[in-house]
Amino acid sequence: MSRPKSLVLANFDDAYMSALDALMASPLSSPFRKFSNTEYLPRMVHKDEDDNRIVYTVELPGYKEEDIKVTMENDIVTIEAKREQPYKAEINSSFTVGEVDIDAASGNLENGILTLIFPKREDAKPRRIPLK
């Protein structure tokens, strides 16, 4: 599943970072600077599910692949993202994915969008019940 590419999406990271830098430089942001080690900006998370898989897309503009760690324990996925430049920021987010095949799970980061694909386990897929 791929997202359509556009000039707007390709330039989103740069625009986002510029706006965030301007906000953090503002005198109005000074009360929040003591929290500079954690990024409190909301992350857009989208879930798409069908009979065979669950796909999550998470907006992480400005982060590189080496900044992001995705782990799964039981049925809980945790996303940790840390970076030092252009400012120090950290994101931690967890969510439950249900009965998926973790060995077949995959992820991709492209243009600030993290895509996580979790195939459903065979025993968790819907089945038709025959009627007699």
C-alpha positions as CSV (number, residue, x, y, z in Angstrom):
1,M,0.0,0.0,0.0
2,S,1.7,3.2,-1.0
3,R,0.6,6.8,-0.6
4,P,0.3,9.1,-3.7
5,K,3.4,11.3,-3.9
6,S,2.9,15.0,-4.3
7,L,5.0,18.1,-4.1
8,V,3.1,19.1,-1.0
9,L,4.0,15.8,0.8
10,A,7.6,15.9,-0.4
11,N,8.0,19.4,1.0
12,F,6.0,18.7,4.2
13,D,9.1,17.9,6.3
14,D,10.8,21.1,5.5
15,A,7.7,23.3,6.0
16,Y,6.9,21.5,9.3
17,M,10.4,21.9,10.7
18,S,10.6,25.6,9.6
19,A,7.3,26.3,11.3
20,L,8.3,24.4,14.5
21,D,11.6,26.2,14.6
22,A,9.8,29.5,14.4
23,L,7.4,28.5,17.1
24,M,10.2,27.3,19.5
25,A,12.1,30.6,18.9
26,S,9.0,32.6,19.8
27,P,8.9,34.4,23.2
28,L,5.5,32.7,23.8
29,S,7.1,29.3,23.8
30,S,9.5,30.0,26.7
31,P,7.3,28.5,29.4
32,F,7.4,25.2,27.4
33,R,11.2,25.1,26.9
34,K,11.7,23.2,30.1
35,F,10.0,20.2,28.3
36,S,12.3,20.4,25.3
37,N,13.4,16.8,25.7
38,T,10.0,15.5,24.8
39,E,7.9,16.5,21.8
40,Y,4.3,17.1,22.7
41,L,3.0,17.7,19.2
42,P,0.2,15.4,18.2
43,R,1.0,12.6,15.8
44,M,-1.5,11.6,13.1
45,V,-2.0,7.9,13.2
46,H,-4.2,6.2,10.6
47,K,-5.3,2.5,10.8
48,D,-6.5,0.6,7.8
49,E,-7.7,-3.0,8.2
50,D,-8.9,-5.7,5.9
51,D,-9.4,-9.5,6.2
52,N,-5.7,-10.2,5.7
53,R,-3.7,-7.4,7.4
54,I,-3.7,-4.2,9.5
55,V,-1.8,-1.2,8.3
56,Y,-0.8,1.7,10.4
57,T,0.6,5.0,9.1
58,V,2.2,7.4,11.5
59,E,3.4,10.9,10.7
60,L,7.0,11.4,11.9
61,P,8.2,14.5,10.0
62,G,11.9,15.3,10.4
63,Y,12.8,11.8,11.7
64,K,15.2,9.5,9.9
65,E,15.1,5.7,9.9
66,E,18.0,5.5,12.4
67,D,16.0,7.7,14.8
68,I,13.1,5.3,15.1
69,K,12.7,2.0,17.0
70,V,9.6,-0.1,16.6
71,T,9.1,-3.1,19.0
72,M,6.3,-5.5,19.7
73,E,5.6,-7.4,23.0
74,N,2.5,-9.6,23.2
75,D,0.1,-7.6,21.1
76,I,1.4,-4.1,22.0
77,V,3.5,-2.2,19.4
78,T,5.7,0.6,20.8
79,I,7.2,3.3,18.6
80,E,10.2,5.3,20.0
81,A,11.7,8.1,18.1
82,K,14.6,10.3,19.3
83,R,16.6,12.9,17.5
84,E,19.1,15.6,18.4
85,Q,18.9,17.9,15.4
86,P,17.6,20.5,14.6
87,Y,16.4,20.3,18.2
88,K,16.2,17.5,20.8
89,A,12.9,15.6,20.6
90,E,11.5,12.3,21.7
91,I,8.3,10.5,20.9
92,N,7.0,7.4,22.6
93,S,3.7,5.8,21.5
94,S,2.1,2.4,22.1
95,F,-1.0,0.7,20.7
96,T,-2.6,-2.7,20.6
97,V,-2.7,-4.5,17.2
98,G,-4.4,-7.7,18.1
99,E,-3.7,-11.1,16.7
100,V,-1.1,-10.6,14.0
101,D,1.9,-12.6,12.6
102,I,4.8,-10.6,14.1
103,D,7.4,-12.6,12.1
104,A,5.8,-11.4,8.8
105,A,5.4,-7.7,10.0
106,S,7.2,-5.0,8.0
107,G,7.8,-1.3,8.2
108,N,8.9,1.5,5.9
109,L,9.7,5.2,6.4
110,E,9.2,7.5,3.4
111,N,8.9,11.3,3.4
112,G,8.2,11.4,7.1
113,I,5.5,8.8,7.0
114,L,6.1,5.5,8.9
115,T,4.0,2.6,7.5
116,L,3.7,-0.6,9.6
117,I,2.1,-3.6,8.0
118,F,0.9,-6.5,10.2
119,P,-0.4,-9.6,8.4
120,K,-3.2,-11.3,10.4
121,R,-2.6,-14.7,11.8
122,E,-4.5,-17.4,9.9
123,D,-6.5,-18.3,13.0
124,A,-7.6,-14.7,13.4
125,K,-8.9,-14.2,9.8
126,P,-12.6,-14.3,9.3
127,R,-14.0,-17.6,8.1
128,R,-17.3,-18.5,6.6
129,I,-19.4,-20.9,8.6
130,P,-21.2,-23.4,6.3
131,L,-24.9,-23.6,6.8
132,K,-26.7,-27.0,6.6
